[in-house]
Amino acid sequence: MRFLLTGDWHITDSTPKNRIDNYPEALFNKINWILETADRYNATVLQPGDLFDSPKISFDLFVKVFNLLTITPLNFIAVAGQHDLRYHTSIENSPIFALHQVSALHLLMGNSYCRHCTGAGWGEGIPKPTYNDDYPKILLTHRMIVDDKLWAEQEGHTFARNLLRKTEYDIIVSGDNHKFFIEEYKGKYLFNMGSLMRSNIGQIEHQPKVVIFNTNDKSYEVLDVPIESAEKVFRLEKVEKQKEADEKIKAFVEGLQEDREIGLDFESNILSAIVKNKVSESIKRIILKAMEE
């Protein structure tokens, strides 16, 4: 049996800040490509949550997604991510649950399983596999799994290798972390599929991918999802401004580490407070921009 593994789609009809192309059109072009690829390989699609960017979507958008998922007789299995859920907790009255109700996809809830895939969506614990035959045991989950910390102070994550050590699953497909990586441990694999779209300038070098996994021999093939160049989709002048802001912060931190004398002027005091209080990157940039003005 073949599975097509994909990541967080974050379906929306809005265009993120700093994208200059027709973002919804680019998104649905990629979804079409994925579904056509799954059909070509005769593969079941495994989607690890955050199918939608928000549970509050228009009826038009819901109909468009429904039509896409039902135009071919594909098997499509998913779990819910926090972006799919109302208030990040409630599955009822959500678009992904409605798609499940009308059989456009099979939503794994409450640690249920289908086609030897067990689901553990956002906020759900990981159960033991409920089947004991020789078929590879597959876990589809939405939780923050990393190969390395995304930033030094990151908390609330699980290391991929530790998860592979502790669980009985042969294959784990995970979402939430928008970085693509593959971890292998003693013949077991974790595929963190990353995001389908480059929704912010921090992802300017991100290459979306899918994986075709063959359970017969545990072989897999990694395919790049077609994308446009960064110049065609991003407002690149914003990238340069962000780099300048990041370099200012980095230089100041290095100055503190080297015990350089820094004057007690207003700007230095602000930068010192930023470092001391571990202010988030987004807030840092707002403060620096205000100081420049």
C-alpha positions in Angstrom: 0.0 0.0 0.0 1.2 3.5 -0.8 0.6 6.6 1.3 1.2 10.3 0.2 2.4 12.2 3.2 1.7 15.9 3.3 1.9 18.7 5.9 0.0 21.6 7.2 -2.1 23.2 4.5 -3.6 26.1 6.4 -6.4 26.6 3.7 -7.5 30.2 3.5 -8.9 32.7 1.0 -6.8 35.5 2.5 -3.4 36.7 1.5 -0.7 36.9 4.2 1.3 40.1 4.8 4.3 40.4 2.4 3.0 38.0 -0.2 2.5 39.9 -3.5 1.0 37.1 -5.6 -2.5 35.6 -5.7 -2.0 33.5 -2.6 -5.3 31.6 -2.6 -4.7 30.6 -6.2 -1.1 29.5 -5.4 -2.4 27.4 -2.5 -5.1 25.6 -4.5 -2.6 25.0 -7.4 -0.5 23.1 -4.9 -3.4 21.2 -3.5 -4.4 20.2 -7.0 -0.9 19.0 -7.7 -0.9 16.9 -4.5 -4.2 15.3 -5.2 -3.2 14.5 -8.8 0.1 13.0 -7.5 -1.7 10.8 -5.0 -4.0 9.6 -7.8 -1.1 8.9 -10.1 0.6 6.8 -7.4 -2.7 5.3 -6.3 -1.9 6.5 -2.8 -3.9 7.3 0.3 -3.3 10.9 1.5 -2.3 11.4 5.1 -2.7 15.0 6.4 -1.5 15.7 9.9 -3.8 18.6 10.9 -4.2 22.4 10.4 -6.0 21.6 7.2 -7.6 25.0 7.5 -6.0 28.2 8.8 -9.1 29.0 10.8 -12.4 27.3 11.7 -14.2 30.4 10.6 -14.3 30.2 6.8 -16.8 31.2 4.1 -19.3 28.9 2.6 -17.7 29.4 -0.8 -14.3 28.2 0.5 -15.9 25.2 2.1 -17.6 24.2 -1.1 -14.3 24.7 -3.0 -12.4 22.3 -0.7 -15.3 19.8 -0.7 -15.3 19.7 -4.5 -11.5 19.2 -4.6 -11.5 16.3 -2.2 -14.4 14.5 -3.9 -13.6 15.0 -7.5 -11.5 11.9 -7.5 -12.1 8.7 -5.5 -9.1 9.3 -3.2 -8.8 8.0 0.3 -7.9 11.1 2.5 -7.2 10.6 6.2 -6.6 13.6 8.6 -6.4 14.6 12.2 -7.3 18.0 13.6 -4.8 20.7 14.4 -5.4 23.7 16.7 -6.2 25.9 13.7 -9.0 23.5 12.7 -10.7 23.8 16.1 -12.9 26.4 17.5 -11.1 28.0 20.5 -8.4 25.4 19.7 -10.4 22.8 21.6 -13.9 22.1 20.0 -14.2 19.9 17.0 -17.9 20.4 16.6 -19.2 23.0 14.1 -15.8 23.1 12.4 -15.1 22.8 8.7 -12.8 19.8 9.0 -15.5 17.9 11.0 -18.1 18.9 8.4 -15.9 17.4 5.7 -15.7 14.2 7.7 -19.5 14.1 8.1 -20.1 14.4 4.3 -17.4 11.7 3.6 -15.0 14.1 1.8 -12.2 12.9 4.2 -11.9 10.5 7.1 -11.1 12.4 10.4 -9.3 10.4 13.1 -10.7 11.6 16.4 -10.3 10.3 20.0 -7.4 8.0 19.0 -9.5 6.2 16.4 -7.8 4.4 13.5 -8.4 3.6 9.9 -6.4 1.6 7.4 -3.8 0.8 10.1 -3.4 4.5 10.9 -4.0 5.7 14.4 -4.9 9.4 15.0 -3.7 11.7 17.8 -4.8 15.2 16.9 -4.1 18.5 18.8 -4.3 18.0 22.5 -4.7 14.2 22.3 -2.4 11.7 23.9 -0.6 9.1 21.9 -2.2 5.7 22.5 -0.6 2.3 21.9 -1.4 0.6 18.5 -4.7 -1.3 18.7 -3.8 -4.0 16.1 -1.2 -6.7 16.4 -0.7 -8.0 12.8 2.5 -7.6 10.9 1.3 -4.6 8.9 3.4 -1.4 9.7 1.8 0.6 12.5 1.2 4.2 11.5 0.6 7.2 13.7 -0.8 10.5 12.3 -0.4 13.3 14.8 -0.5 17.0 15.3 2.0 18.2 18.0 5.2 20.1 18.1 7.9 17.6 17.2 11.4 18.8 16.4 14.8 17.4 15.3 16.5 20.3 17.0 15.0 23.2 18.9 13.7 25.9 16.6 15.0 28.6 19.0 17.1 28.4 22.2 14.3 28.9 24.7 11.7 26.7 23.0 9.6 24.7 25.3 6.6 22.3 25.0 8.1 20.2 22.2 9.0 16.6 21.7 12.2 15.4 20.1 11.6 13.1 17.1 14.2 10.5 18.2 12.8 10.3 21.7 9.3 9.7 20.3 10.5 7.0 18.0 12.3 5.3 20.9 9.3 5.4 23.2 6.4 4.4 20.8 5.6 1.2 19.1 4.8 2.8 15.8 6.8 2.0 12.7 5.8 5.2 10.9 4.9 8.6 12.4 3.6 11.5 10.3 3.5 14.7 12.2 2.3 18.3 11.7 2.5 21.6 13.6 6.2 22.3 13.1 6.4 24.0 9.7 9.9 22.7 9.0 10.4 19.6 6.9 12.6 16.8 8.2 12.9 13.0 8.4 14.1 11.1 11.5 15.0 7.4 11.4 15.6 5.1 14.4 16.2 1.4 14.2 14.0 1.0 11.1 11.3 3.3 12.3 10.6 6.6 10.6 9.2 10.0 11.6 8.2 12.3 8.8 7.6 15.9 9.9 6.1 17.3 6.7 6.3 21.0 7.3 3.9 23.6 5.8 2.6 23.5 2.3 2.8 27.3 1.8 5.4 30.0 2.5 3.1 32.2 4.5 5.7 34.6 5.9 9.2 36.0 4.9 10.8 33.8 7.5 10.0 30.9 5.2 11.6 32.4 2.1 13.9 29.4 1.7 11.3 26.8 2.6 10.7 24.1 -0.1 7.3 22.3 0.4 7.5 18.6 -0.1 5.4 15.4 -0.1 6.6 11.9 0.6 5.3 8.7 -1.2 5.7 5.9 1.3 5.4 2.2 0.3 4.5 0.1 3.3 5.4 -3.2 1.5 9.2 -2.5 1.8 9.3 0.7 3.8 10.7 2.6 0.9 9.9 6.2 0.3 10.4 8.9 -2.3 10.5 12.7 -1.5 9.0 15.0 -4.1 9.2 18.8 -4.2 5.9 20.6 -4.5 6.2 23.1 -7.4 6.7 26.7 -6.2 7.4 30.1 -7.7 10.7 32.0 -7.0 10.8 34.2 -3.9 11.1 37.3 -6.1 7.6 36.5 -7.6 5.8 36.0 -4.4 7.4 38.1 -1.6 7.9 41.8 -1.0 11.7 41.3 -0.7 12.4 44.8 0.6 10.7 43.7 3.8 13.2 40.8 4.0 16.1 43.2 4.0 14.6 45.4 6.7 14.0 42.3 8.9 17.6 41.2 8.4 18.8 44.7 9.5 16.7 44.5 12.7 17.9 41.0 13.4 21.5 42.1 13.0 21.0 45.0 15.4 19.7 42.6 18.1 22.5 40.1 17.4 25.2 42.8 17.6 23.8 44.1 20.9 23.6 40.6 22.5 27.2 39.9 21.4 28.2 43.1 23.0 26.7 42.1 26.3 28.4 38.7 26.1 31.8 40.4 25.5 31.3 42.8 28.4 31.6 45.9 26.2 30.8 49.2 27.7 27.4 50.4 26.5 26.2 53.9 27.3 23.1 54.3 29.5 21.1 56.1 26.8 17.5 55.4 26.1 18.1 53.1 23.1 20.5 50.9 25.1 18.2 50.6 28.0 15.4 49.5 25.7 17.6 46.9 24.0 18.8 45.7 27.4 15.2 45.2 28.5 14.4 43.3 25.3 17.2 40.8 26.0 16.6 40.5 29.7 12.9 39.9 29.3 13.2 37.5 26.4 10.8 39.5 24.2 9.4 37.6 21.2 10.8 38.3 17.7 7.6 39.9 16.5 7.6 42.4 19.4 11.3 43.1 19.0 10.8 44.2 15.4 7.9 46.5 16.4 10.1 48.1 19.0 13.0 48.5 16.7 10.9 50.0 14.0 9.4 52.5 16.4 12.9 53.5 17.6 14.0 54.1 14.0 11.1 56.4 13.4 
